[in-house]
Amino acid sequence: MKLTFHGAAGEVTGSQHLIEVGDRRILLDCGLFQGHRAECRTKNEQFHCQPADLDAVILSHAHIDHSGNLPGLFKAGFRGDVFCTAATMDVAQLMLEDSAKIQEEDARYLAGKFGDGHPGTESLYTREHVAALLKQFQPLAFHEWHQLAEDVRIRFSDSGHILGSAITELEIVDNDESRRIVFTGDLGRRGLPLLRDPEVVEGCDVLITESTYGNRVHPSASDIKDELLRIITEASIVGGRVIIPAFSLGRTQHLVYFLNELHNEGKLPNVPIFVDSPLARRVTRVYRDHKDIMDAEVQELLRHDQDPFGFPGMTYVATQRESMELNHRQGPFVVISASGMCESGRVVHHLKHAVSNPENTIVLIGFQGRHTVGRKIAERQPSVKFFDKEYPLRANVEVLSGLSAHADAQDFRWWFEKMHATSSIGQAFIVHGEEEQARAQAQVLEEFCDEPPIIPEPHVAYEV
């Protein structure tokens, strides 16, 4: 058996791992590289896995750094099946359609500004490629073994990261011997609302594990609800607005769930709340369709509240006109809008109109990358730029940690211990993490593996 890591090797985007056994070729994930535009475009345009020769892709979940280049793979000749859970298929459709739309719009903008010869004036793929790819999706149920071929079978377990995310267990016949491979995808956290905790699977011959936060312990998520209540209450008293930049998939649904709980408890002030993101509105519909795979707390809630993602006083904004009207609205209100790092989307307009008023509050709830508008706001710099114009930063800034959906060092240790208790772990490969995080993960895994863990180099083949 040969493993080659064509993405998320020494970095945290572009997940793409190739398994070769005999003439069988299976790709785990096919995500987009994200970061500096020019560098990532070069990576995203090139495939090292020979797309036309792939038998199948196994998709762990729908985040763009794991699913986002599947249409590009189709464009390059891939015609095999894409196996994932039903919820992942539904979310991936929305994410990929949105990705293609944004690329097409960016390409038209660059072509108009710089001419057709400028890099980026052609999108990586189009909505037509997405539509064709979606016909190749094969949804599989959790917890059941599925025979993909005479020599390959697969089972999905809940990874607890986002809706539909899965730990993949593969059993492949290699030289008349069954080999067991486990791929974590992105492992989730224990104790977060909405989603089930990561499920434990049996030991394996080969483990491929992410390590995004392998050297960090997250703050507790239990205080987020109380902090939201405090912030909204203070805004209602002074008549200010609250702007919450949040990613459309995952973070927005968690926030709305907390606000729904506060409403049910009779604690939420009588302040209008708006979710202003077309993608978040569509993703939330998928969450509603798959309430059956959410955690026990949600199942209990559904006995007396049929919609964990809506309540009187909360509105999902539908049109651009409605979004624009919010910027001229009087009185206190809350807007949850994408993107999470304040770089694009409708939230930029809301921030432009709110950032210079000391009665307003900006709430940052996720990691803010270097050089992003969100990082400048988090650092409380004197001014921030929107649409090539500087605006003084006078609004209150609140930074709430604790909503990361990734496992931290304690979650990983718990999961490895539970896995090792069932049977041994043979060879481990550590992906989807920067060097510091991956090395910390390797030190933990050494206690549970038969062989020293490997942090793979990009495009290097490893025989196991």
C-alpha positions in Angstrom: 0.0 0.0 0.0 1.3 3.5 -0.9 0.1 6.8 0.6 0.9 10.2 -1.0 -0.1 13.5 0.6 -0.9 16.0 -2.1 -2.4 18.6 0.3 -2.6 19.6 3.9 0.9 18.2 4.4 2.7 20.7 6.6 -0.2 23.2 6.3 -3.9 23.4 7.2 -5.7 23.7 3.8 -6.0 21.7 0.6 -6.7 18.3 2.2 -5.9 15.7 -0.4 -4.5 12.2 0.4 -4.0 9.4 -2.2 -4.2 5.7 -1.3 -2.9 3.2 -3.9 -3.3 -0.5 -3.5 -2.5 -2.6 -6.6 -4.4 -0.8 -9.4 -6.9 0.7 -6.9 -6.6 4.5 -6.4 -8.7 6.3 -3.8 -8.4 10.0 -2.9 -9.4 11.2 0.6 -10.8 14.7 0.3 -10.1 17.2 -2.4 -10.0 20.6 -0.8 -8.9 24.1 -2.0 -5.7 25.6 -0.8 -6.5 28.9 0.9 -4.2 31.9 1.6 -2.2 34.2 -0.6 -4.2 34.5 -3.9 -1.4 33.9 -6.5 0.3 31.1 -4.6 -2.9 29.3 -3.9 -4.1 29.6 -7.5 -1.0 27.8 -8.7 -1.5 25.0 -6.2 -5.2 24.7 -7.0 -4.7 24.5 -10.7 -2.4 21.6 -10.5 -3.4 18.0 -9.6 -0.7 15.4 -8.7 -3.1 12.5 -8.3 -4.0 11.9 -12.0 -7.7 12.7 -11.8 -8.8 10.5 -14.7 -7.3 7.4 -13.1 -9.0 7.8 -9.7 -11.5 5.1 -8.8 -13.3 7.2 -6.1 -13.1 10.1 -3.7 -14.1 9.8 -0.1 -15.2 13.2 1.3 -14.9 13.7 5.1 -17.0 16.9 5.3 -18.1 19.9 3.3 -15.7 22.7 4.4 -14.1 24.2 1.4 -10.5 23.2 2.4 -11.7 19.6 2.2 -14.3 19.7 -0.6 -13.6 22.8 -2.6 -11.6 21.5 -5.5 -13.8 18.5 -6.3 -15.3 20.4 -9.3 -11.8 21.2 -10.5 -11.0 17.4 -10.2 -14.0 16.7 -12.4 -12.9 19.4 -14.9 -9.5 17.6 -15.0 -11.0 14.3 -15.9 -12.3 12.6 -12.7 -15.4 10.4 -13.3 -15.5 8.2 -10.3 -17.9 8.2 -7.3 -17.7 10.6 -4.4 -18.7 8.9 -1.2 -19.8 10.9 1.9 -22.7 11.1 4.3 -26.1 12.4 3.2 -25.7 15.6 5.2 -22.3 16.3 3.8 -23.7 15.9 0.3 -26.4 18.4 1.0 -24.0 21.0 2.5 -21.3 20.4 -0.1 -23.8 21.2 -2.9 -24.4 24.7 -1.3 -20.7 25.3 -0.6 -19.5 24.3 -4.1 -22.2 26.3 -5.9 -21.3 29.3 -3.8 -17.6 28.8 -4.4 -18.1 28.6 -8.2 -20.3 31.7 -8.2 -17.7 33.7 -6.3 -14.9 32.6 -8.6 -17.0 33.5 -11.7 -17.7 36.9 -10.3 -14.1 37.5 -9.4 -13.0 36.4 -12.8 -15.3 38.8 -14.5 -14.2 41.7 -12.3 -10.5 41.0 -13.0 -11.1 40.6 -16.7 -12.9 44.0 -16.8 -10.2 45.7 -14.8 -7.0 44.2 -16.2 -8.0 42.4 -19.4 -8.3 38.7 -20.3 -4.5 38.0 -20.0 -4.4 38.8 -16.2 -4.0 35.8 -13.9 -7.3 34.9 -12.3 -9.5 36.0 -15.2 -10.6 32.4 -15.6 -12.3 30.7 -12.7 -10.9 27.3 -11.5 -14.3 25.8 -12.3 -17.9 26.9 -13.1 -21.3 26.1 -11.8 -21.7 23.8 -14.7 -18.8 21.7 -13.5 -20.4 21.7 -10.0 -23.7 20.5 -11.4 -22.0 17.7 -13.3 -19.9 16.6 -10.3 -22.9 16.4 -8.0 -24.3 13.6 -10.1 -21.4 11.5 -9.0 -22.1 11.8 -5.2 -23.1 8.6 -3.4 -24.4 9.3 0.1 -23.8 6.6 2.7 -25.4 6.1 6.1 -23.4 6.4 9.3 -22.3 3.3 11.2 -22.9 0.7 8.4 -20.3 -1.1 6.5 -20.7 -0.4 2.7 -19.0 -2.6 0.1 -17.5 -0.2 -2.5 -15.8 -3.0 -4.5 -14.8 -6.6 -4.0 -11.6 -5.6 -2.1 -12.8 -2.3 -0.5 -15.4 -1.6 2.2 -16.1 1.6 4.2 -17.8 2.8 7.3 -18.5 6.4 8.5 -18.6 7.4 12.1 -19.6 10.9 13.4 -16.5 13.1 13.8 -18.5 15.9 15.6 -16.9 18.7 13.6 -19.7 20.1 11.4 -23.0 18.7 10.3 -22.4 15.4 8.5 -18.7 15.3 9.1 -17.3 11.8 9.3 -14.4 9.7 10.5 -13.6 7.2 7.7 -12.8 3.6 8.3 -11.5 1.7 5.2 -10.7 -2.0 4.9 -8.8 -2.8 1.8 -7.4 -6.1 0.6 -3.6 -5.7 0.0 -1.8 -8.9 -1.3 -4.5 -11.1 0.1 -4.3 -9.4 3.5 -7.0 -7.0 4.9 -5.5 -3.6 5.9 -7.5 -1.2 8.0 -7.1 2.6 7.5 -8.7 5.3 9.6 -8.9 8.9 8.5 -10.1 11.4 11.0 -11.0 14.2 8.6 -11.4 17.1 11.0 -12.1 15.8 14.5 -14.6 17.8 16.5 -14.7 18.8 20.1 -16.5 17.2 23.0 -19.3 19.1 24.7 -20.2 21.6 22.0 -24.0 22.1 21.4 -25.8 20.8 18.4 -23.4 18.1 17.3 -22.6 14.7 18.8 -19.2 14.2 20.4 -16.6 12.5 18.2 -17.2 8.8 18.1 -14.4 6.4 18.9 -13.4 3.8 16.4 -11.2 0.7 16.7 -7.5 0.7 16.2 -6.0 0.3 12.8 -3.0 -0.5 10.7 -2.8 3.1 9.4 -4.1 6.3 11.0 -4.2 9.6 9.1 -5.1 12.3 11.6 -5.5 16.1 11.4 -3.6 18.2 14.0 -4.9 21.8 13.5 -4.9 22.5 17.3 -2.6 19.7 18.4 -0.7 22.0 20.7 -3.6 24.1 22.1 -6.4 23.8 24.7 -9.5 25.7 23.8 -11.4 28.0 26.2 -14.7 26.6 27.4 -17.7 27.2 25.1 -20.1 27.3 28.1 -19.5 31.1 28.6 -20.4 32.1 25.1 -24.2 32.3 25.8 -23.7 34.4 28.9 -21.4 36.8 27.0 -23.8 37.2 24.1 -26.6 38.0 26.6 -24.4 40.6 28.3 -23.4 42.3 25.0 -26.9 42.4 23.6 -28.4 43.7 26.9 -25.8 46.5 27.0 -26.5 47.4 23.4 -30.2 47.5 24.1 -29.7 49.9 26.9 -27.6 52.4 24.9 -29.5 51.9 21.6 -26.5 50.5 19.7 -26.3 47.8 17.1 -24.3 44.6 17.5 -22.4 43.3 14.4 -21.2 39.7 14.6 -19.1 38.5 11.6 -19.5 34.7 11.4 -18.8 32.0 8.9 -22.0 30.8 7.2 -21.3 27.1 7.9 -21.1 26.1 11.6 -20.5 29.3 13.5 -23.7 31.0 12.5 -25.8 28.0 13.4 -24.1 27.7 16.8 -24.8 31.4 17.5 -28.4 31.1 16.5 -28.8 28.0 18.7 -27.5 29.9 21.8 -29.8 32.9 21.0 -32.7 30.5 20.7 -31.9 29.1 24.1 -31.8 32.5 25.6 -35.2 33.3 24.0 -36.7 30.1 25.4 -35.4 30.9 28.8 -37.0 34.4 28.7 -33.7 36.2 29.1 -33.1 37.7 25.6 -33.9 41.4 25.4 -36.6 42.5 23.0 -34.0 43.4 20.3 -34.5 42.4 16.6 -31.9 39.9 15.4 -31.0 39.4 11.7 -29.0 36.7 10.0 -27.8 38.4 6.9 -26.1 35.8 4.7 -27.7 34.0 1.8 -25.4 31.1 2.2 -26.0 30.8 5.9 -29.8 30.9 5.3 -29.5 28.0 2.8 -27.1 26.0 5.1 -29.5 26.4 8.1 -32.2 24.8 6.0 -29.9 21.8 5.6 -29.4 21.8 9.4 -33.1 21.7 9.8 -33.4 18.8 7.4 -30.9 16.7 9.4 -31.9 17.4 13.0 -32.0 13.6 13.5 -28.1 13.4 13.5 -27.7 16.1 16.2 -26.9 15.5 19.8 -29.2 14.4 22.7 -29.7 18.0 23.9 -31.2 18.9 20.5 -33.4 15.8 20.6 -34.7 16.9 24.0 -35.3 20.4 22.8 -37.3 19.2 19.8 -39.9 17.8 22.2 -41.1 21.4 22.9 -39.4 23.5 20.3 -39.5 22.4 16.7 -37.1 24.9 15.4 -33.7 25.3 17.2 -32.7 27.9 14.5 -35.6 30.4 14.7 -37.7 32.3 17.1 -40.0 35.4 17.2 -37.8 38.5 16.7 -35.2 36.7 14.5 -35.2 37.2 10.7 -33.2 35.6 8.0 -32.5 38.4 5.5 -33.4 37.3 2.0 -32.6 40.1 -0.5 -29.8 42.6 -1.0 -32.3 45.4 -0.6 -33.3 44.2 2.9 -29.7 43.9 3.8 -29.0 47.5 2.7 -32.0 48.8 4.7 -30.5 47.5 7.9 -27.7 50.0 7.6 -30.2 52.8 7.9 -32.3 51.2 10.6 -32.7 53.1 13.9 -32.5 51.7 17.4 -30.7 48.6 18.8 -30.5 45.4 16.7 -28.1 42.5 16.1 -26.7 41.4 12.7 -24.9 38.0 12.2 -23.3 38.1 8.8 -20.5 36.6 6.7 -17.5 36.6 6.3 -15.9 35.6 9.6 -12.7 37.5 9.1 -14.5 40.7 7.8 -12.9 40.5 4.4 -15.9 40.1 2.1 -19.6 39.7 1.9 -22.5 41.7 3.4 -20.8 42.1 6.8 -18.3 44.6 5.3 -21.2 47.0 4.6 -22.6 46.6 8.1 -19.1 47.2 9.6 -18.6 50.3 7.5 -21.8 51.8 8.9 -21.2 50.7 12.5 -17.4 50.9 13.2 -17.2 54.6 14.1 -20.1 54.8 16.5 -19.1 54.2 20.2 -22.6 53.0 21.0 -22.1 50.0 18.6 -20.3 46.7 19.3 -18.4 44.4 17.0 -18.2 40.8 18.3 -15.4 38.6 16.8 -15.9 34.9 17.6 -13.3 33.1 15.5 -9.6 33.2 14.6 -8.6 36.3 12.6 -5.9 35.8 10.1 -2.9 38.0 9.8 -3.4 41.1 7.6 -7.2 40.7 7.6 -9.7 43.4 8.6 -10.9 41.2 11.4 -7.3 41.1 12.9 -7.1 44.9 12.7 -10.4 45.2 14.6 -9.3 42.6 17.1 -6.1 44.6 17.7 -8.2 47.7 18.1 -6.2 49.7 15.7 -7.1 53.4 15.3 -8.8 52.9 12.0 -9.8 50.2 9.5 -10.3 50.4 5.7 -13.4 49.4 3.8 -13.7 49.9 0.1 -10.4 51.9 0.0 -11.5 54.4 2.6 -10.3 54.6 6.2 -12.9 54.7 9.0 -12.0 55.5 12.7 -12.6 52.5 15.0 -14.7 53.8 17.9 -17.1 50.9 18.3 -16.7 48.6 21.2 -14.9 45.4 20.3 -15.6 42.0 22.0 -13.5 38.9 21.2 -15.2 35.7 22.3 -13.2 32.5 22.1 -14.4 29.0 22.7 -16.5 28.2 19.6 -13.8 26.4 17.6 -15.2 23.2 16.2 -11.8 21.5 16.0 -10.5 19.1 18.6 -7.8 20.5 20.9 -4.9 18.7 22.5 -7.1 17.3 25.3 -9.7 16.0 22.8 -7.0 14.3 20.7 -5.4 12.6 23.7 -8.9 11.3 24.9 -9.7 10.0 21.4 -6.3 8.3 20.8 -6.5 6.7 24.3 -10.0 5.3 23.6 -8.9 4.1 20.1 -5.8 2.4 21.5 -7.8 0.7 24.2 -9.8 -1.2 21.5 -6.7 -2.5 19.6 -3.3 -1.2 18.5 -2.5 1.7 16.2 0.1 0.8 13.7 1.6 3.6 11.6 0.2 7.2 12.0 0.5 10.1 9.6 -0.1 13.6 10.9 -1.6 16.1 8.4 -3.7 19.3 8.4 -1.5 21.3 10.8 1.4 23.7 10.9 4.8 22.2 11.9 4.5 23.2 15.6 1.0 21.7 15.9 2.0 18.5 14.0 5.1 17.9 16.2 3.0 18.3 19.4 0.6 15.8 18.0 3.4 13.4 17.2 4.7 13.5 20.7 1.2 12.5 22.0 0.8 9.7 19.4 4.1 8.1 20.2 2.5 6.7 23.3 -0.1 4.8 21.3 1.5 3.8 18.0 3.6 0.8 17.1 5.8 3.0 14.9 7.1 6.5 15.3 4.4 8.9 13.8 5.3 10.5 10.5 4.7 14.1 9.5 4.6 13.6 5.7 6.2 15.8 3.1 4.1 17.1 0.2 3.9 14.7 -2.8 6.2 12.1 -1.2 5.0 8.5 -1.4 5.1 6.4 1.7 5.0 2.6 1.6 3.1 1.0 4.5 
